[in-house]
Amino acid sequence: MAQRMAATKKSSPYSLVVAVVVIGSLYLARVVFVPLALALLFSLLLTPIISFLERIFIPRILAIFLVVLILLSLAALVGWEASQQFVDLTRQLPTYQETLEDKIHSLTGAGNESLSRASATIRQLAKDVASITPGSSLATDTKKTNTAAGSSSSKPMAVEIVPPSNPLESLQNMLGPLVMGGVIAIFTIFILMGREDLRNRFIRLAGGGRLHAMTQALDDATRRINRYLLLQLTVNAIYGTVIGVGLHFIGVPNASLWGLTACVLRFLPYVGPPMAAAMPILLSLAVFDGWGHALVTVGLFVTLEVLVSNFVEPPLYGTHVGLSPLAILIAAIFWTLIWGLPGLVLSTPLTVCLVVMGRYIPSLKFLSILLGDEPALSTHVQYYQRLLATDQSEAKKVLEEYLKDNSVDEMYSSVLIPALGLAEEDRHRNALDEDVENFIYQTTHEIIEDLDEIAPALPNEGRTNGHAEVVCIPARDNADEVVGMLLTRLLIRHGHEAVNIPIGTVSDMLNQVSTIHPTVACISALPPFALNHAANLYLKLRNEHPDLHVVICLWQFDGESAAAATRLKLAKDHGFFTTLPQALHHISTRLLLAS
């Protein structure tokens, strides 16, 4: 343990340095990493199509160039159509000036300085737009004004030359999206051509001898991202179509352009939908008299976004992404700070990759815990943690939530007994003080009694009046008694007469067995240090009641059952079990044979 702690302390600064270097490299080399990441994303989307074309005997190179050519042609066609609609919109904008000014003045009157400045801004914007529209009278006036202003100005303007900090980044700024698209297309083509070789190199680089784990990780990540992207593409396409159709019926100009814009911008988490809604709302204010059309436009965007974000996307994406909502938000902020808007688009796929790697690589497990949607603590650990915090109401809520999808038998076996096992381990390590220990057992008693009234009872449920078919005897302490009570309740719920003997001296408990005259006696023992006590109690019980059928239950025992049964020196027909279902089935069968 000491060596492990020392190794952890040594590795912590090293891990921090590695993380800083990786993040710094991602930021400084974003000009290369961003198109590469986008190309990987496109290659994941296109791989199924390329594979299908290969299966119908089209060579891979031809299939790749055919698919890329079709996609580029479609992008060019859509871009051209969108640009034409945008030019048409700019020609119409000056005609909307008067309507906008009327709405601004109608809010609080023309005397408001802020609104007057807004009105002046609109007039200036109309002039600027008109100045780039050939044949406009406003363009001619604007040109004259600018010429006059230029001739009257005799004072030279100071010019400062800022040297470029990064040649690649300067080239990108000059040529813009065209270069980015070309680089992404080239990367995508080469990735698709050598995808098997790239996969094998990545496995060798990151596998570290864990070939099976890395293969599973790659398959899992690819499947999750593919499904997520296809679902997102489908949802956004339907979203944009609904927006376009809705705006068309409202009467907003260039409705198809805004539907396409909504589809594309919605790939930007959080900021995309408001950006898509801004221009159509402004147009509805500018084009129509009154406020009705603007309110309907706002209502269309808000209603559709609420429905899609809360009722469509969560069930669709939840099983395929595997990220918690907070992780998606943090990832969006992190990748946007590093890579800008492309990082915002890539944030979810990249974070999915990190979570999947964390599930298969032990050293990265913290990523899966921090970012994944799986519960950080299992149900029995949550329950025990709430008991340690002496929070009875929260502990009860944990069990109530579990009972919504599981039976009482499963709750006893999978939650309560493992939680009590954790308490027993802490008690033997002297990690529990007496007050907390008593609280754990007393609270579990009370919660079980409360939930027994909530959970539906099985047929033939009954109680006994001093006599019973089965008695449960604790081997040593309160934990053994509580688990014995669980078995007793299950037996009663299944129609058997059962009694749980409270913890006491061995002689007192054996006297109660003699009074009850049961058919079966069950010794309840909870590890880690219960085997010897169960063996001693078993021998005394056999000596006093040689004809009694005895069952020893060593709950959650993870050792060798045959060796434990030999150590207990069990009689031939007596039972040794480690789970509630096993013990319940054996006792029920024994009682059926005895009857």
N, C-alpha and C positions, 0 to 999 in steps of 0.2 A: 504493500500500500504506500509506504514511504517513497519507494522508488517511482511509483506511478505519479504521486503528487509532485515529486521533484522534476520528473519529465514534463509534466503539464506546465509547471512554472517556467521551465526553459523554453518550451515551445510557444508560449503565449506571446512574448515579444517578437519571435520569428514570424508567427502567423500575422501579427499586426503589420509588420514591415511588408510582408508579401501582399496583404490586402491593399496597403497604401500604394505599392508599386503597380499592382494590377489596375486599380482605379485611375491612377495617374496616367498609365499607358493608354487606357481606354479613352481618356479625355484628350491627351496630347495627339494621339494618332487617330482621332475620330474621322478625319478625312478619308482614311483607308477602311476603318472598322465599320463605319455606317453603311457604305455601299456593299461591303462584304456581308454584313448581317442581313441587309435587305435582299441581297442575292440568295443567301441561304433560305430566307423565308419564301421567296418566289420559287426556288428549286423544290422545296417541300410541297408547294401547291402543284407544281407542274410534273413532279415525278410520277404520280399515278397516270396522267395522260400519256407521258412518254412511254411508260411501261406498257400501256394498252396498245399504243402504236407499234411497239416492238413485237408484241404478241401476234399482231397481224402482218408480220414479216416486213415491216418498214425499218430500214437501218436506223440506228440510234442517231447518227449525225443528221441524217435527213429529217428525222422526226423532230429533233431539237430545233433545227433552223425553221422548219415548217411551223411549229407551235409559236416560236418567238416572233416570226414574221407576221403571223396572224394577230398576235397580241399587240405588236407595235402598230400594225395597220389599224386595229380597232382603237388603240389609244390616240393615234393621229386623227382618225375620223371624229372621235368624240371631242378631242381638243379643238379641232377646226370648227365643229358645230357649236361648241360652247363659246369659242372666241367670236363667232359671227353673232350669236345671241347677245354677247356682252357688248359688242360694238353697237348693235341696235339699241341696247339699253342706254348706252352713253349718249346716243343721239336724242333720246327721249327725256333724259334727266332734266334739262333746262325747262321743259314744259311743266314740270311738277313743282317749280319754285313757288308759285303763288299759293298753291294748296298748302304747302308746308308752312309758309309764313302765316296764313290764316289760322292754322291750327295752333301755332306758337302764340299768336296774339290772343286767341280765344281762351287760353289757359288762365292768365291773370291780367290781361290787358296790355296795351302797347307801352305803358309807362315803366314796365319792369326792365331794368338795365341789362340783366343777364339774358332775358329772352330777346331783347333788342340786339345784343351781340350775337346770339344764335342766329337771328334772322339775317344779320349782315354776313355771317359766315356762310349761310346757305346761298346768298346772292353771289358771294365770291366763288363758292364751289361751282355754281351754275356757269359762271363766266369761264372758270378754268376748264370745265368739261367741254363747254362750247368752243373753247380755243383750239381744241384738237379735232373738232368736227368740221370738215371742209364745207364751205358755202354758207356757214352760219353768220348771221349779222352780228351776233355776240362775239364770234371769233374775230370778225373784222375790227370791231370796237376794241376788243382786248389787245389785238395786235398793234393798233394805233397807240393805245395807251402805253403799252410796253415800249414802243419805239420812242415815244416822247419822253418817257421816264429814263430810257437809256441815254438819250441825247442830252438831257439836262443834268445828267450825273457826270461830274468831272473828277470825282474823288476815286482813285483806284482802290480796288478791293484787295485786302491782304490775303495771300495764298500760303498755306502751310503744307509742305510735302511730308507725308508720313510713310516711312519705308515699310514694306510688307514684312510681317513677322514670320510668315510661313509661305514658301513659294507655291506649294500644292494648294493651300487654302486660298491664296490670291488668285490662282488659276480657276478655282471653283467659283469664287465670287464674280470673276469676269464673265465666264461662260454660263454660269448658273445651272438651272435644272437640266439643260440639254446634256452637259458633261456628266452630271450625276446619273441621268438615265442611261447614257451610253456605257458608263463604267458598270452600272448595275447589270445591264444586259450582257456585257462581256463576262463578268463574274458568273452570272447565272448560267450562261452557255458552258463555260468550262467546268463548273460544278456539276452540271447535269451530265456532261461527257465522262467525267471521271468520278462519279459519286461512290462507286464501290471502293476504289482506291483511296479516296478521301476518308471514307468510313473506316477502312482498315487501319489507316495511319492514325486516325484519332483514337481508335481502340488501343493501338499499341502505345500511343503517347500517354493516354489517361488511364489505361487499364491497370497498370501496375501488377500484372499477374492475375487480375480478377476478370478473366475473359467472359465468364458467364454473367457476372454482374453488369459489366459494361455493355454486353449485347442486350440484356434486358433493359438497361437504362436508355440506350439509343432507340430501341423499338418503342418503349413506353413514351419517351419524349416526342418521337416522330408521330406516333398515333395521336397523342393529345393535341399537339400543335396543329396537325392536319385537320382534325375534327373541329378544333376551335376556329381556325381560319375559314373553313368551309361554312360553318354555322354563322360566323360573323358576316361573311360575304352574303349569305342568303338573307340574314336578318336586315342588314344594311340596304340591300337591294330592294327588299319589300318596303322598308322604311322610306327610302327615297321615292319609290313609286307612289306610295300613299301620299307623301308630301306633295309631289308633283301634281297628282290628280286633284288633291284637295285645293291647292293653290289655283289650279285651272278653273275649278268651279267657283272659287271665291272671286276670281277675275284678276289676280295679280299677274302683271306682265311677265313673260318669259318663265312660265311655271316649270317647264321641263328643265331649264337651266338650274333652277333652285332645287328641284328634286334630285338632279345629278349631284349638285353641290352638297346637299344633305347626306346623300349616300357616301360620298367620298370623305367628307369631314367627320362623319361618325366613326371612322376608324381611329380618330383622335379621342381617347378616353377623356371624359369630363368636359373638355373645352370645345370639342367638335360640335355638339348639338347647339349650344348658344351661338357659336360663330355662324352656323348654317341658318339659324333663325333670324339673325340680325337684319340682313338685307331685305328679305321678304316682308318683315314687319315694317321697316322704314318705307318700302315701296307702297305698302297698303295705306300708310299714313299720307304718302305724297299723292297717290293716284286718286283716292276716293274722298269725296266730301263726307264729313262726319267721322264718327269713331267706330261704327259697327264693323266694317270690314277689317280694321286693324285688330279689334278684339277677337273676331273669329279666327284671324291668322294666328294670333298669340295662343288662343285656345287649341287650335290644331296642333301646334308644336308641343305645347305643354302636355296636352292629353296623350298624344302619341308617345312622347318621351317617357311619361310616367308609366304607361302601360307596358312599353317595351322593356324599360329598365327594371321594373319591379315584378312583372308577371311573365314575361317572355324569356328574357336572358338568364335569370337565375336558374330555372330548371334546365335550360338548354346547356348553359356553360358549366354549371356546377360540377357535373360528373366528369367533364372532359378537361377542365382547367386544373382543378385541385388546389386553388389558391384561396386564401381567406380574403374577405373584402378589404381589410386593413392592409394586407400585403399588396393588393392591386394598387391601392392609393399610394403607398410608400414607393412601390416600384415605378409608378408613373412619374412621381416627383424626382426620384433618383436618376432615372434614365433621361428625363427631360433636362435636368441640370447638366448632365454629361454630354448628351448628343442633340439637344434641342428637340424640335418637332419630330424628326425621325426616331429619336429615342422614345418619344411618347407613343408612337405607333408600334415600336418594337418592345415596349416595356412588358406587356403580358407574355408574349412568346419567350422572351429571354428569361423571365422569372420562372416560367413553367420549366424550362430547361434546368435552372438552378435547383428547383424543388425536386425534380426527378433525380438529378444527380445526388442530392442529399439523401434520397431514399435507398440508393444502392451503394453509395460510397460512405463508409463509416466516418471518415474524417470530415465529411461535409454534411453530416446528419443534422447539425444545428440549423442549416438552411431549410431543411424540410420541417423542422419543428417551428421555426420562426415564421415561415412564409406559407406553409401548407394549410389546408383546410381541415385536416384531421385533428381530433381533440388532442390537446397537449398532454392531458392526463386521461388515463382510462377511467371508466366509471367507478371502479372500486377504489382507485387512488383518490379520485375527487371526493368520494364519500368519506374516506379516512382523513383526508386533509381538512375537510370541514369539521370533522369531529376533533381533530387536533386543535383547531381554532375555536373550539367550544361553540360552534354555530349550529345549533340544532335545527333551526328552520331551513337553512341552506342544505344541510345534510339530508333532510327529509325531501326537499325539492329534487335533489339528485336522484333519489329512489323513485319519486313520482314520475320524473321524466323517463326513467328507464322502464317503468311499468307501462308507459304508453305503447311501447312496441314489443314488450317481452312479458312473459308470464311470471307469476310469483315464484314458481320453482326455479326459473332461470335467475331471478333476482337473488334468491337465497344462494344458489350455487356459484354464480359469476360475480356477485358484488359483495354480499355480506360476509361470506366465509373468507374470500381473499382479503377483505378489509380487516377482519378480525385477525387473520394471520399476520398482517403487517403490524397490527397492534401488539401481538404476542412477540414478534421478533424485536420490536422496540423495547418492550418490557424486559426481555431477557438481556438486552444491551444496556439496561438502566437509563434509557432515553425518555421514559415516561415517568412523571411524578404520580403520586398516588391519586391526587384529585382528578387529573386528566384521565387516568386509567378508569377510575370509577365513573366519570362522566361518559366515557366511550361505551361502557357496558350498559349503564343505566339508560342512556339515550337510545341505544340500539333496541333494548327491551321496549321502550315506549313507542318508538317509530314502528316497530314490527306490529305492535298491538293496534296502532292507528291505521296502518296500511292494510291490516287484515280485514278491517271493516270496509275499506274502499274497494279492494280487489274482489272480483266475483268469486264466491265460494263454489267449490265443486259439489256435486250431488252427494247425499248421505253424510254430510258433515255432522259430527256429533261430539259430545264431551262425555267424560266418564265420571263416576261417583265413587272413587276409591279403588276400583278394580279396572284393569286394562289388559289388553293383549300385548302391549309393548311398553317397556320402560326404557328411558334414556338416562344413562348414568354418566356424569362428568368424571373424567379421569383424574383431574387435579385442581383446576381453578375456574374462575368466572368465564373465561373465554370458552372452555369446554362446555360449560353449562349453557351459554348462549347458543352455541351451535347445536347442542342437543335439543334446545327449545325449537330451533328451526326445523329439525327433523321431526319433532313431535307434532308441530303444526302441519307439516306436509302430510304426515300419516293421518291426522284427524281430517284434513281436507280431502283425503282419498278414502274416507269412510272407515278408518280403523280407530280402535280405542287405544289411546296412547297417553302416557304420563311422563313428564320431564321431572326427574328428581333434582332438587336444588343441591348446590355444593355443600358438603359437610364432611364430617369424619367418615372414614371408610365403614366403620361399624354401623353408624347411623344410616348410611345409604343402603347397606346390605339388609338392615332390618326393614327398611321400607320395601325393598324387593320382596322380602318374605311375606310382608303384609299384602302386597298387591297380587302375588301369584301370577306373574305374566307368562305368556307363551314364548316371547322373545325378549332378551335384554340386549340393549345396544350401548356399548361403551364409547362415549364421545371424547376424542382426544385431538387437540390442535397442535401441530408441530410449532417450533422446532424441537422442544424437549419434552415430548409427551409419550414417547414410546415405552420407556421404562415404567412410568406410572400406569400406563394402560396394561402392560404385561403383569404388574403386581396385582392390580385390581382384577384382572381376568382370572388369575390363579385363585384368589380368595373367593371369587364368585363361583368358580367351578367346584371348589371344595365344599361350599355351603349348598349349592344347587347343582348337583351333577347332571340332572336331567334337563336343565334349562338350556335352551338354544341361545347361544351368545354370538353377537356380531360386534366386531371391533371396527370402528370407523376412525381412521387416522386421516383427517381432512387435509386435502391439498398436499398429501405426501408425494414427493417427487423422486423418491428412491426406488429401489428394486422391491416390488411387492412380494415376490416369492421369498426373498431373503428376510424381509420383515415378518412375514407369516411364520417362517421357521423360527425366528428369534422369539416370537410370541408363544411358540409351542401350542398352536391351535389344534383343537380336536378335529377329527376328520370332516365332520359336517358343519363346523362353525365357519363363519364368514369373516373376511377381511376386505374392507373397501375404503376408497379414498374420496369418493364424491357422493353427493346426495342422491342423484338418480340411481346409481348402483345400489346404494343401501336401500332405497325405497323399493326398488324392483325386487331385491332379494327378500326383504321382510314381507312384502305383499305376497310373494310366491309361497313363502314358508307358512304364512297364516292361512293361505288357501289350502295348502296340503294338510295342515293341522285340523282344519274344519271338516 
